[in-house]
Amino acid sequence: MIFILADDDDSQWAHEISASHGWPIVSQKGNKEAFYLKKAKDGLCVDYKDLKGVGFDFSKKYFKLEGSVFAKAIGKGSKKILDATAGLLKDSHKMLLLGHEVTAFEIQPLVYELSKSAISVATKSIDSFSGLNLVFGNSLEVNDTDADVIYIDPMFHHVNKSALPKKDMQLFRKINESFTVDSSTESQFIEWAKGLGIPRVVVKRPIKQPKDKLVAHSFTGKSVRYDLYTNN
Ligand SMILES: C[S@@+](CC[C@H](N)C(=O)[O-])C[C@H]1O[C@@H](n2cnc3c(N)ncnc32)[C@H](O)[C@@H]1O
C-alpha cells in the first residue's frame, strides 16, 4: 500500500500525485507495511519500514564514460535513445552525460514519481538533464519513435557483493518486490523493438546469462554485458 504523507497546509503536490495514482493522503503513519511518500528538502522521498526519507538522486559521479563498454554499446553515432525500462535512471544518466537525448519510460508509479522528482532537483544544477524526457507508462505501447537506439534493462541485477546496496537501490528493490506491475519479459521487449524497425537495440544482461544466438555483438563489462541486436 502506498500513502502520501502530507500536512493540509502544504499539500498541492500531494493532491496532484494523489489524483494521478489514487494514493490516499494521510497526516500520520499508521500502517507498518506501507510505503509513505513525502516531501523533503531535496524532493520526494519514501519512508518504508527501517528505510527513512530515501529518495533517488543523481549524485553518483561517473568517470571514464567515454570509450567505456557502455558507451560502445550505445554507439557513438547515436543521438536519440529510447530507454524502455527507466528505473532509477542510472543508465539514462550515463547516456545524458555521453551527450545523447533520452526518452525513458517507467511503468511503476512510485518509481516514476521518485525519478521525476530527482530530475526536477537535478535540472537546477546539471545542464545535461534538459535532454531527458521521462514518461509514465508502458514502453511496449509505443508504436512509433524517432529514436536511433532502444535500450532495455529488464533484469534486476543482484550482483553478489558483500556490502549492502545503497539506500536508493534497497528502496527500489523493495518497491519492485512489493508491487506486481504489468512488466514484460525479455522476449516481449525484443519482439516489440524489432517491430519498430529501429536499427540498434541494446539489452543489458547479467554476464552469466546464456547467450542468445540472435545477438549480433556483445559488449562485455565486469558484471554485465550489453547485447546488441541489429535490425537491418
Ligand atoms: C532493472 S530496472 C531498470 C534500471 C535502470 N536501467 C537504471 O539504470 O536505473 C527495470 C525497470 O523497468 C520498469 N519496467 C518494466 N517493464 C516496463 C515496461 N513495459 N515499460 C516501462 N517500464 C517498465 C520496471 O518497473 C523497473 O523500474
The ligand as an SDF file (V2000), in Angstrom:
LIG
                    3D

 27 29  0  0  0  0  0  0  0  0999 V2000
   16.0880   -3.2370  -13.8520 C   0  0  0  0  0  0  0  0  0  0  0  0
   15.1290   -1.8150  -13.7900 S   0  0  0  0  0  0  0  0  0  0  0  0
   15.9690   -0.6810  -14.8420 C   0  0  0  0  0  0  0  0  0  0  0  0
   17.0820    0.0490  -14.1450 C   0  0  0  0  0  0  0  0  0  0  0  0
   17.6200    1.1860  -14.9780 C   0  0  0  0  0  0  0  0  0  0  0  0
   18.2750    0.7030  -16.1810 N   0  0  0  0  0  0  0  0  0  0  0  0
   18.5580    2.0690  -14.1820 C   0  0  0  0  0  0  0  0  0  0  0  0
   19.6890    2.2900  -14.6410 O   0  0  0  0  0  0  0  0  0  0  0  0
   18.1600    2.5610  -13.1000 O   0  0  0  0  0  0  0  0  0  0  0  0
   13.7100   -2.1650  -14.7790 C   0  0  0  0  0  0  0  0  0  0  0  0
   12.6520   -1.0760  -14.6710 C   0  0  0  0  0  0  0  0  0  0  0  0
   11.7980   -1.1800  -15.8100 O   0  0  0  0  0  0  0  0  0  0  0  0
   10.4680   -0.9810  -15.4100 C   0  0  0  0  0  0  0  0  0  0  0  0
    9.6260   -1.6540  -16.4310 N   0  0  0  0  0  0  0  0  0  0  0  0
    9.4130   -2.9920  -16.5980 C   0  0  0  0  0  0  0  0  0  0  0  0
    8.6200   -3.2250  -17.6550 N   0  0  0  0  0  0  0  0  0  0  0  0
    8.3420   -1.9960  -18.2100 C   0  0  0  0  0  0  0  0  0  0  0  0
    7.5790   -1.5740  -19.3290 C   0  0  0  0  0  0  0  0  0  0  0  0
    6.9490   -2.4610  -20.0970 N   0  0  0  0  0  0  0  0  0  0  0  0
    7.5110   -0.2380  -19.6150 N   0  0  0  0  0  0  0  0  0  0  0  0
    8.1580    0.6580  -18.8210 C   0  0  0  0  0  0  0  0  0  0  0  0
    8.8970    0.3170  -17.7240 N   0  0  0  0  0  0  0  0  0  0  0  0
    8.9930   -0.9940  -17.4180 C   0  0  0  0  0  0  0  0  0  0  0  0
   10.3900   -1.5990  -14.0130 C   0  0  0  0  0  0  0  0  0  0  0  0
    9.2980   -1.0590  -13.2800 O   0  0  0  0  0  0  0  0  0  0  0  0
   11.7480   -1.1780  -13.4360 C   0  0  0  0  0  0  0  0  0  0  0  0
   11.6780    0.0810  -12.7780 O   0  0  0  0  0  0  0  0  0  0  0  0
  1  2  1  0
  2  3  1  0
  2 10  1  0
  3  4  1  0
  4  5  1  0
  5  6  1  0
  5  7  1  0
  7  8  2  0
  7  9  1  0
 10 11  1  0
 11 12  1  0
 11 26  1  0
 12 13  1  0
 13 14  1  0
 13 24  1  0
 14 15  1  0
 14 23  1  0
 15 16  2  0
 16 17  1  0
 17 18  1  0
 17 23  2  0
 18 19  1  0
 18 20  2  0
 20 21  1  0
 21 22  2  0
 22 23  1  0
 24 25  1  0
 24 26  1  0
 26 27  1  0
M  CHG  2   2   1   9  -1
M  END
$$$$
